[in-house]
Amino acid sequence: MIHHELETQLIRALAAVLPDVDPAAIQVRPCPEPRFGDYQASALMGLAKARRMNPRQLAAEVVAKLDVGQWCEPVEIAGPGFLNFKLKTEALNAAITQMAGEERLVEPSSHPRTVVVDFSSPNVAKPMHVGHIRSTCIGDAIQRVLRLLGHRVVTDNHLGDWGTQFGKLIVGWKELLDRQALDRDPIAELERLYRMVNQECEENPDRLEQAREELVKLQAGDEENGAIWKEMARLSQAQFDTLYGRMGVQFDHALGESFYNEALPAVVEDMMNKGIARESEGAAAVFSDGSLPPREDPFLVNRDGEWVAEPALIRKSDGGFNYMTTDLATIDHRLRTWQPDEIVYVVDDRQAPHFRKLFLTFARWQPAAADRVRLRHIGFGKILGEDGRPFKTRSGDTVKLSVLLDEAEERALKVVTEKNPALTEAERREVARVVGIGAIKYADLSPNRQSDYQFSWEKMLSLQGNTGVYLQYAYTRIRSIFRKAAEEGVAVDAGARIEAGEPDEQALAKHLLRFGLTLEYIVEEYRPNYLCAYLYELAGLYSRFYESCPVLKSAEPQRSSRLKLCELAGRVLKCGLNTLGIETLEQM
């Protein structure tokens, strides 16, 4: 990519002036104001300030050593030391022609790494609900971007398949199970059992004790209870597989909490032996080591103006373990099994305190291992209803994911039937499936992931504005040109160069060249909304190009040039949507 070439030359020129500069500090990025140039570098100002140099003088010395004439007009020094790069037309055309001729649309990373992506994580014996959309969509998009850039990715669905709720579920299974209801809708029946027994436990201490006894038997390896638990897990996995299949989401592994049970005692013992954890009121806990200021220390909390301990429990006073223990064992397993450079947890922002405490605890337990891996919590906000409150059903219940997907497809079917009634029933339903699921995903991915967003059927299924439907339709418009070309007997000259001469042609070509750079931006902060914004801008630039630059009516060689530009725009749009987990159609 051209920006990599410019970056390489800038690093060389800067090294000739300041040999001690870290190359990682030098970046060439798209210019925020196109009238000033196509790319820009701003690092010289910070470097000059740190060395008490005049930034414009440093910029002038670097430009004097800079050899980018192959790609750019003379580099302009702007303001206090910005470097602005404007591409030559011949360099732009050579680069976009090369991109159009390559099978891969992006260059693989020069520093590929291994990344474990932990996302979705539903609970066994409970229905997946609207709250699982965010983690599932964001996590899936992240892993797709990483794979596209050539990184080694391991996806792991850390299922909630262990815990105190199973004692209550086993009581319900043994005494209250409706087999016919279980056959009709297994998860609904399990949910009914849990609610009934949980209510009884709140009202009757003897019932609660019975549930605890069943849990203890399960944890001790009781054959009957183990068989019931496995059947619940099997039924739940069938639900997960169905919903993930509808959403086009796959995992390399689905290692639930139960997978780590046997490792937990050793984790606690090792941390106790190393002095990381200590006994406290019958429990084992990790306390503050005093290395952080109180306000930054997650092991302390301010109560009535005084900082008091808020330790991380790794073994409860009754001998049981908790999320912290399991999560520590999980990190240890992932490091030993996959040797990742990074582990990414896609979990809502409300869990940020837990992950901060977890990461610091692991670093104290295994400092050498912690130095080799980057642990990152990728948080996100809530889905709100149009009333600005958490998205619920009219009765106040959590919206089930299966119901939401069904409604998306049904609403999309109405739109498709109105817009294109000539399609067969099967064709309309297929379009509705792709459009409905895509609309939900895009609505979730297009906002800043840390922001709350309002769920609106009307907005997400609109053919106008920044929606998944609009982008899917933009793709079909591009493909329609080639159907029309085939009808008219027009063929694209495979050896033709793209010659972008008109302003709208050049704007589209320059934007296409930035596809790979956009993906690199995404993995810096794991923000899929950057790709949504890129694709929306791409659709707009393509529309302006198509309106101002005749394609099929042009004479050769311009016609083949513009057809190749159209084809590349379609490929990038399709690849980008696929990277978001959104399907495309040839016709809508």
Buried (B, 14 or more C-beta within 10 A) or exposed (E): BBBBBBBBBBBBBBBEBBEEBEEEEBBBBBBEEEEBBBBBBBBBBEBBEEEEBEBBEBBBBBBEBBEBEEBBBEBBBBEBBBBBBBBBEEBBBBBBBBBBEEEEBBBEBEEEBBBBBBBBBBBBBBBBBBBBBBBBBBBBBBBBBBBBBBBBBBBBBBBBBBBEBBBBBBBBBBEEBEEEBBEEBBBBBBBBBBEBBBEBBEEEEEBBEBBBEBBBBBBEEBEEBBEBBEEBBEBBBEBBEEBBEBBBBEBBBBBBBBBBBEBBEEBBEBBBEEEBBEEBEEBBBBBBEEEEEEEEBBBBEEEEEEBEEBBBBBBBEEEBBBBBBBBBBBBBBBBEEBEBBBBBBBBBBEBEEBBBBBBBBBBBBBEEBBEEBBBBBBBBBBBBBEEEEBBBEEEEEBBBBBEBBEBBBEBBBEBBBEEEEEBEEEBBBBBBBBBBBBBBBBBBBBBEBEEBBBBEBEBBBBBEEBBBBBBBBBBBBBBEBBEEBEEEEBEBEEEBBBBBEBEBBBBBBBBBBBBBBBBBBBBEEBBBBBBBBBBBBBBBBBBBBBEEBEBBEBEEEBBBBBBBBBBBBBBBBBBBBBBBBBBBBEEB
